[in-house]
């Protein structure tokens, strides 16, 4: 408050202070100047501005303020508020257009700034949340890192243990191997030792045997004999022959004969086996040729010539083989040819089989197109036909879609209603409930409004009564001037009650004469008013009511104020008057609306406070 | 299936003559020769002591009876009952005696394998062969009887001598690359000789008749090696059973291994039929009475019945934990036998003693497994068809054929514990031997067997 006072005197105010003042004002100005609505809704603010404006610019210093503003604006790059001066001497006129432009520009700027601020704020919020998010992420990642590090350490430990184990196992294996080697060596040495011992023992044994043999055999043992009735004939009926070189040779011959027989027998078997195999081979070959030859004509065109020659080769071979003489040839002479031809044929067969496989797979892939060969014309015709059909089908589908859409639009309302009906019962119930709630609320509001209007009416009535009373009182006073009888208490009560009810008019009055009445009500009244507005429910109806009330009070107060201005002075002096104020305050509170009583008490207290210093 | 009455027997000595006409059996020191068809005693010979070994000569004319304790061999003639021959080995002692393939010579091995004496029944001549090797199977004759292979040991080296049996002339003599030769065996065609080493080393060598080394095969080292060897009747395969529980089949062309048959304790392949013998408590009035018992009302009913059940795979067979720190551990393939047509091979893994494994040689895979309730003592193929007879030392005889298998209770007084069996040449009958008795079991021809099987009911 003190600041404003100084600001009103530009000569005294410092530059910096005015600038801050100015900026703060510009900040506030949009809310106050821009919309009347806002002004009405936020009364204290508007009041502040009001008072502020009045503080900055008074009727006395309009010129100075304008010039000051002009200076300021020009320094900020706005066009001058004054009209272009035609002559140096002529007093520069205030250019309303420029002012308005400036104002507008300022407002635009303000709005821009506000927007920017908002943006910045949201950005800030966003960034803050981002920051939080990032921080949480960071902490999470840190935790993860920690856990993974721990895990890694665990794994490393395990790895190390495993490696240890592995090393141990390797060692064990090595040991085992050594052991095995050792044991094998032992076995081998034992074996050699055993063999050695055995040999020695056997030699001894042989010696003993020899001796025994000599002892037993050389002694003419009578007992060793054969007692036989008569010698029998040989099984084959022949007589035994003497052993001579001849018999030896014969035995040899016989042995070789036996061996030879055996080998011959085996050879025969092998030959037979061979013949069997050859027969099988021949048959296979024939079958192969018969299998391959019909295709030979066709593939020969495609397949490279080598196979063709091979096939011809095969044919030659087959021709050769079919000859009887071929059978008797030993394998060695024919082997190469045979194996070669067989290999070639086998290759052909293999490739053929592979081709067949490929074909089969192709058939599988392409469906049945390849299976029966269709001429290209037929094929094309068929495809054309099919394409036509497809076109027709597409058209049909389109028309159907259109029809469907039409139908859908036609019955759209119905469908929506249907859809609405389709809401769940629960939802309906809920809506109903909500509806009833709303209704109740509305009722409440209505009641409130009624009560407010009633209160207003009552207030009006009261006021009327009061005015009447006052008029009577004035009349009485007027009459009493002569009678000398003081009825102070009543006077004070009335005054306070009056000041509390019409405070802002009061304020205006005060602001008009700040020097005269710098203390008392000017401070207390706005607070009281704000309290009052606060106590009222914030709703349009109440604001309306406020407006109406303010209008009323304004209307009534103006004529009153002129009187009260003089009346207040004696009130302030009296110490006894405060006591009376209290006593009075309690009285209307019981009878009238609660808020009015409240406001009264508040104003009183404030008045009291202000009075104290 | 019919059973003869039970005859006395000692030392499990009971043999069919090679021509299939006679049956020789020993009771203490007496030798009894019966007609196979009538079972009537044809001859009765009395020896000097308890007979320990008998052998028919190849022409079924003579029987030798060896009394090792006495060092004596007595030979009897079937044609001339009064003919007699006694060979005394004297102080040299006797550990083995056998006929030469011609049926006119007897080869006696003296104690300590000092020598082999070849006694002739035709002439006075006596031949001696020195240095025979003391081993499991040191003498082997070719199927045609022409040659004899003999394992010898001289100067700590193994040799094989091939003799011509007709005049005992040495044909070939060669050393073998073996540590300690254990066995030799001619291939049925008489042209290849298989020689295998001691169980300490897995090594089998194949020699031609003329002494050439054809091939050597060794499956592994440093472990117990070959336990049993068998030629297929076609001479095409050589089956080698070893201590690692596997049978390896070698072919006759390259002498390389064709395949190996493992004998795992669990069988998972659902294609393999596993016959499991199951015992059932007796049920009176069942099949066993339906066929005529040879001696009506003689024996009490069998205490229990057994039959085969087809087990569902996987089957785990009963295994024996071998004692590995003793000599001759009960592990590995101890018994091997090809069927006469070479189509099947029957084996027994000694640490799964209750099971007989039958392998299909044509497809070279396992064909069937028979798990008995008690350890298999012996098995033998029917000489005529793929039919396997098994005995487990119980009172039952088990028969397997590709069509299926069956168990047959041997009727008789008390328990007839079949310890051994031998087929008749024709495959129509077989002798079942217990400790003190023997009986013949007659198998009918296919059709009759079929009805018999049906009659047996619970046994099949």
Interface residues (C-beta under 8 A of the other chain):
Chain A: X184 X187 X191 X195 X198 X199 X202 X203 X206 X209 X212 X213 X216 X217 X221 X222 X223 X224 X225 X226 X227 X228 X229 X230 X231 X232 X233 X234 X235 X236 X240 X241 X243 X247 X248 X251 X252 X254 X255 X256 X258 X259 X262 X265
Chain B: X58 X59 X77 X82 X83 X84 X85 X86 X87 X88 X89 X90 X91 X92 X102 X103 X104 X110 X112 X114 X115 X119 X120 X121 X122 X123 X124 X125 X126 X130 X146 X147 X153 X155 X156 X164 X167 X169 X171 X179 X180 X189 X190 X191 X200 X208 X209 X210 X222
